[in-house]
Amino acid sequence: MQNAFNFDFLKDGWNVGYLKSDNYVAGFSGKNAKEKLKNTLLMGVQTYGRGSIVYLADDPLFRGFWYNGKLLFSNAVFMVGN
């Protein structure tokens, strides 16, 4: 994650991936950013009209870093709502 924005949980939708304040987290983040990432949404889905909105707090296609990033993104585009 390149920023330290805190995304609120969805009230009308599915909170698919999130970080709670007591979760174990691996990786590197700065001291100030680590505090801001408590209780934040990472992935969520919300129904809107006849479709769905998919929220991704990070870019799964960023430089091809995640091997399964393409699969996650294609599922978000083509499989949500089916």
N, C-alpha and C positions, 0 to 999 in steps of 0.2 A: 504494500500500500504506500503510495507516494505522498499522501497527505494525512492529516490527523483530524478529519471531519467526523463528527459524531452523528450518525444517521439514526433517527428515532425508529422504534419498532412500528410496524404497520398495525393500525387499529382494525382496518377492514381488509384483511388479506392474510397470506401465509408468510410467516417469518421463517424462511427456509434455513438460512445460515446466520448466526449471530454470535457475538462475543459477550458473555456475561462478565460481571465484575470478578467472579471467582474461578473463571476458566483458566486452564493451563494453556499458555501460548508459547510457541516456539518461533524463533527468528529474531530479528533485530528491529528495535524502534527506539527512538530517543526517549528520554525521561519524561518530557512534557507530552509527547505524543502518546505514550503508553497510558497515561492517566485519561486522556481524551477518548481512548478507544474502549473504555469500559461501557458495557450495556449499549452496544451499537449494532446496527443491522449490517450484514455483509451481502446477503442475497434474500430477495423477497418477491412475491408474486401478488398482484392485485388485479381484480376483475374491473374492467372499465368498459361500459357499454356492451358490445358483443365480443370484445376482445379481452386481452390481458396485458398488463404492464409488468415487465420483468426488471427488477432492480438488481444491479450488480455494482457493489462498491469498488471493485477493482476490475481491471481489464484482463480477462482471461486470455486474450490474444497478444498481450504485450511481448514483443520480440520472440514469440514462440517459446516463452520460458516454461510454461506448463505443457507437458505432453498431452494432457487431456483437455487443454483449454479449448481446442476446436470442437471437441465433443460437447463440452459444457455449453459453449456458445450456440452450437447448432440445436441442441435440445431446448435452449431458451427461446430460440427463434421459431423452430418448427414443431416442437412437441407440447408446449404449454397450451392448455385449453383443450387438449384431445382426450 
